[in-house]
C-alpha cells in the first residue's frame, strides 16, 4: 500500500474523498500539533490505499483521491492525487545481437526495453561497467535506446548488456558479444637477396610479412605469397693471362733496352685474378761493356717519333669510345624481327618475347607481335593478318558532335563534344599475376598511385535551376541521374546545378591486385553548394556485385585532382550512404564534386559485364563489306561512344546488343566469324579469328574496343549476307551474334533503334519531379520522424522499403524519413508505373493512419 497525507492550518476537520466518494472516518489517521513559527494549529490526516483497491476500481480515469479541510474561515480542496500500478515486464522487445566488425567500422547495437509503467530508462553496460556518451565522443547512446560506436577500436571489444529500469525493477537483456577484428596486411617487400651462387644459374629471393597490420581477433590472414623467387645468372670469374712479349726496343742512352707485355689473353673479368709477374723487362744491351757517363741530348727525330705515337693512341681511344656508344644506342632502340615463316602455320602455339620497356614502336597494336624465343603459351591463339591495318585498331581519332542536353538557366542549347580515341596497346597474354602492373608501366608518366585516374576528353552534361522544393537532373542515355529532394542555397532562393558524365581511364597497381573503373565519372556542382539534405545520385556500373569476389570503393576527386577513398560499398558510414543494385549504385551525398566507382577483383571468379554489338557498312564504290564487332563495358554511357562513331561511318546495327560475363581469370577474349557462304563471299586469310588480350578487355576503362572483318562479294548480284559472330573468353562464357542483312539497300536507317532519342527531359523541378505526391510525403515525414513507443518510427519505414542497412546514417539526419524517401525515389525511378505509385501511396496512407491512432 501507499500512504496519502494531507496537511492544513488552521483546520478543524480534514476528510479524504476518493473517486467521488467520501472515505470512512475510521480509515483516517489524524494528529494535531502547533506550528512554533506561526502559532497556528496544524492538522494532518493520512489514509492507506492498497493495490487491491486500485485493481478493483473500474472507471473512466485512473484511481484518484483528494482531501477537504474545514475551519472557521471556510472550506478548501486539495489537488487530485492519481494512483497507478507500476510494472515492468521481463522480456525485452528486442535484444542486442553480437557481431564482428572490422577496426574503424561502425557498431550499431539495437535494444528495445520491456513494456512498463513508468517507461523504463535504458543504460548500456560493457563488461558490467556503465557506458556513457558523455565521456566518449565516439559513442552515441541517444538514438532511440540504441548504442552506436562510430569508429570501432580494439578496446571496444567486449560483452554488452542493455539495462532497463523503473521504480519497480531492473531488467537485463541478453549479452551481445562484440569482436573488433583486424585483417592482416602485407609489409613492404624486402630487397632482393644476392644471387645464391657465385658462378652460373642461381636464385634470388625477397620476402614480406603479414604484419602491416598483423591479423587480430580472428581477422583474415594476408592472401598471396610471402616469398618470391626469381632466377639469376652470376657471371663466372675469368683469370687474366699474359700476352706475348713485345720486341726489344733500341738501345737507349743508358745502354738499356726494354720490352713489355699485357695481361689481356684473356683480360681478367668478373672478379678474376690479375696476371702474376712483371709487365715490363729491362736488360743491358752491351753485356755490361757500356756504362752511363752523362746524359746525351735527344735528337729531333726522337721527339717527332714519340709525338706521333701519342697522337695515334689518342685517336684510337676516341674511335673505340664512339663505337661503344653507337652499339649501345642500337641495342636500346632496336626492333624485334618477326619470323615470317610463322605466318603459314594457321592456329598453333606461339612463343612470345616480352616487349622491351620503353620501345615506342611496339605500342601500336596493329603491328605484328614478336615471335622469337621467350615465354611459351599453350592456349591456341587466334592469328591476325598483318596486312589488314584495320584489325584490332581501337576507335579512330574522331570528334563527333552529340546533342546532349540544354541549359535551363540560360535558355540555350548546348552540345557536348565526344572525343573517341582508345588506347592502342599490345599486351602479352600470360598475366595471371601482374597484368595490371604491365598496363601501369606502359602508362608510366600518365598515372600515379595517388594521381588522377581519368583523362576526361568527352563529357555529357546537363544543368537545371532548382529552388527549395528540389527536383531531378538526368543525363540522357547514360543511366545517371541526380535527385535533389530539397535544396537551400545560402546566396539566393534558387541555384543552377550542373551534372556531368565523362569517360575515365583508370588502372592503378596495388599490392594485391588491380583497381578498375566500373562506371563513368559523375560530377555535380557547383562547388560550395549549400544543401539542406543529402543529394540522391544514381550511377550505372558493369560489375556482377558479389562481396566475396569484389572490393568496390566510392572515390572522390580532391582539389589537387587526386582521388581519395570515400567508403566501401559494404561498410556502414555516417558521412555517406551507398546502396548497390544489379546495374546501378544509389548514393546519398552531402558534398558536391566528382565521384566514381572503382572495383578491385578479390578472386578470379569476379565478373564484369560486357556489351557486345556488331555493325556493318558497305564501302562506297567497291564490293567490300565491313563487319565491326564492339566490346564495351555494359553501361549506357560507355555504349554512346560506339553509337557516335558508327553514326559518322554510316554503320548499321545488325543484331541487338548482347551481354557477356567476363571473368578475372586472366584469359583472353576471342572473336571469330563463322558460317560465311564461301561461294558468295570471300574473306582475307588468317582473319577469321581475332583476339583481345586480357588487359585490353579488363582494363578498358569504359573505352570501346573493336575488331573488323573485311568481306568481299564475288558478284554485284549478291544482296544478302548471313553469318555468325562468336565471342568467347578462353575457359569462360560464349555469346553468339547472328548476322542477317541486306547489303544492297542504301536507304536503311543507320541510327540504332536503342538510342532512346525520345529522352529529352533532362531536368524537372518541384513536386512534378517526384513519384510520391507532396502531401503524402509530408504526412509520412511528420509521422515517422516522431519517436513512437511501439517502434513505429522511421526505422520501420526503412524496413518496409528494404532500406534498413546503415541506419546510423539516417539517424544523423534532420529528417530521416525524408532522406529514406529520396533514396527510394532514386532506386525506383525507372521501374514504377503510375498505377503502382498510386497503390503504394494508398498503402502508406493506411500505415500513417494506423501509427497516428
Beta strands, then each sheet from edge to edge (+ up, - down):
strand 1: 2-9
strand 2: 13-18
strand 3: 21-22
strand 4: 29-34
strand 5: 41-49
strand 6: 63-71
strand 7: 74-77
strand 8: 81-83
strand 9: 87-88
strand 10: 99-102
strand 11: 107-109
strand 12: 116-117
strand 13: 121-126
strand 14: 129-131
strand 15: 139-140
strand 16: 147-149
strand 17: 158-165
strand 18: 170-172
strand 19: 176-181
strand 20: 200-207
strand 21: 227-234
strand 22: 256-260
strand 23: 280-284
strand 24: 351-352
strand 25: 375-376
strand 26: 398-407
strand 27: 412-420
strand 28: 459-466
strand 29: 471-475
strand 30: 480-484
strand 31: 495-502
strand 32: 508-509
strand 33: 514-517
strand 34: 521-525
strand 35: 535-540
strand 36: 550-557
strand 37: 563-568
strand 38: 577-580
strand 39: 584-589
strand 40: 593-601
strand 41: 607-618
strand 42: 624-633
strand 43: 652-653
strand 44: 658-663
strand 45: 669-674
strand 46: 681-683
strand 47: 689-692
strand 48: 705-713
strand 49: 720-729
strand 50: 734-742
strand 51: 763-765
sheet 1: 1+ 5- 4+
sheet 2: 3+ 2- 6+ 7-
sheet 3: 3+ 2- 6+ 8-
sheet 4: 9+ 12-
sheet 5: 10+ 19+ 17- 13+ 14-
sheet 6: 10+ 19+ 17- 18+
sheet 7: 11+ 16- 15+
sheet 8: 20+ 21-
sheet 9: 22+ 23-
sheet 10: 24+ 25-
sheet 11: 26+ 27-
sheet 12: 28+ 31- 34+ 40- 33+ 32-
sheet 13: 28+ 31- 34+ 40- 36+ 37-
sheet 14: 38+ 39- 35+ 30- 29+ 51-
sheet 15: 43+ 41- 42+ 48- 46+
sheet 16: 43+ 41- 44+
sheet 17: 47+ 45- 49+ 50-
end
